[in-house]
């Protein structure tokens, strides 16, 4: 029985370099996908974020918004102006007066600044 298990993976010695590099690229892609996977937010966390945003919008207070894109995590700080639900955008004015459009689906965190 042990002789059979020992010889089970001998065929991997015959892999071509193209196959090895393809397997490595696939493993790298899986690692990248896992690192950039958008976290699932539960309903309670979504409601808390919505309330925080509405309070900041009504009181014109600054927020710090965390987003996750293909380039990684990004942090924005400013005063929320409005939400465009038709396009799924959040408009934020930074301290320098610059207007920023943030995709609502990319938002992963929200806290008062």
C-alpha positions, 0 to 999 in steps of 0.5 A: 500500500505504501509503495502505491502512495509513494508513486502517486505523485511521480507524474508531477516531475514530468510537468513542463515549465509552461505548466508550472508557470501557469499554476503559479500565475493561477495561485498568485491570482487566487491570492490577489483575489482573496486580498482584494475581496470586498468584505460582507457587511451585515445589516446592523453595520450597514444601518449604523453606517447609514445613520452616521452618514445621515447625521453627518449630512444633516450636521455638516460634520466631517467623515472619514470614509474607507473604500476598497478598490482594485488598487487597495484600501483608500481613505477619504476625509471630508464633509458629505454633500449628498447621495446620488442613489440612481448612480450609486455615488456619494459626494464628499467635499475635502478640506481643500474644497475638492469635490470627490465622487465615491462609489457607494458599493466600494465603501467598507467603513465610515466614522466621524473625522 
